[in-house]
Amino acid sequence: MKPVISRRNTCRLCSDSHLDLVLQLTPTPPANAFVPAERISEIQEAYPLNVFLCKACKHLQLLDVINPEILFRNYVYVSSTSPAFVEHFRKYAYELIDMVTPAKDALAVDIGSNDGTLLRFFKDRGMRVLGVDPALNIARKATESGIDTLPTFFSRDFAHRIREKYGLATIITANNVFAHIDDLADITDGIRDLLFPDGVFAFEVSYLGDVIEKTFFDTIYHEHLSYHSVKPLKLFFSRHGMKLIDIKRVPTHGGSLRGIVQLADGPRKASHFITKMINLEREMGLDRSETFKSFAANIDRVKFRLSKTLKDLKALGKTIAGYGAPAKATTLLYHFDLGGVLDFIVDDSTLKQNLFTPGYHIPVLPPEAIYQRKPDYLIILAWNFAQQIIEKHQSFLDKGGRFIIPLPEVEIK
Ligand code: JHZ
């Protein structure tokens, strides 16, 4: 069995060994390591959250890698919990179909397919679909619901097996997983080997530009090994016989990139927007260590503001709970030292309800708890869904409750 944590010494994208430590966040347990009641007396180990910038290709990344068997085999995040996200995937699937116009029965493969939310839209449009996801519990459910899902980690070897059994794929997707994989070179070679000559690989990842601009530091956790930007990715794909041909900024998870990639000699022309984005990244300073010093100062500023707000409320005898138990809440709670502040957290995902948060062991309850326990304030830890959550719980506001949105700026509603 591989160790719980291992340390790499080279850049994940270009293999250079010159890396600058540019940010250190408070160590945390794995962000989704929720525990059941019988384990709350256990102390969960915290692992470093140190962020490095590659001096050669400027890719931002973690070098401490938690064993993916521990992170992903039994997973609690389910894409379909958030209706806005489902709608996002519907539009995304249709855009890809319009771009590729797949032949009848063409194959779509989704890497990290979770509960099959995206694949279902391809299937509805007549494509053959195949999911690959290491989360045994979620892959089984997806297969039972009609989306064939192989319960494993994607790799080049595995891509070859898929190719033998199912043939080449016209569309391959990987959403919110391209940041999660340590050996990106191997899976990218697998994608290349599995792709039809005129097929496309599409991926979405949280965008570093948004993380920096909006101080979304809490999206830094062990599952996210990479904080992608366009320039290093473009170089990376070209080294692997592929070509980045389009980039789009999409609003999911506070700001993400959608990349479209084809084989190096594929039929489509590259969009001039790629060069525009690379220029914008230079202006934002994403390739400079100093940028991360001001990022760290911004994190401290939000920490001060939020801690003061919560401390003042507590001093007035107010009760505070959390809404949403996203992975990123683990980083926020640890780095801002908020373990003792929240009485409980509610989350709509039944997979998280009645568990306890990683490390601090704050109880996660169904949303009805808000109306039974009547906290004075709810801090929205799933800040990317603040609007939807507030709309859904207008009655909490009507009864005198208030919401606190922690990021990008502390806001009370
Ligand atoms: P959400 C996930 O991160 C996990 P997380 C993963 N590691 C990843 O890479 C990123 O996405 C990109 C709840 N909720 O989507 C559901 C409600 O309770 O921001 C979720 O637990 N009620 C793969 O975990 C959480 O909030 C609601 O009405 O940070 C949101 O988690 C809504 C809308 C959400 O991702």
Boltz pocket constraint, residues with backbone or C-beta under 6 A from the ligand:
constraints:
  - pocket:
      binder: B
      contacts: [[A, 77], [A, 81], [A, 82], [A, 83], [A, 176], [A, 177], [A, 206], [A, 223], [A, 253], [A, 323], [A, 324], [A, 325], [A, 326], [A, 327], [A, 328], [A, 329], [A, 346], [A, 347], [A, 348], [A, 349], [A, 352], [A, 382], [A, 384], [A, 385], [A, 388], [A, 389], [A, 392]]
      max_distance: 6.0
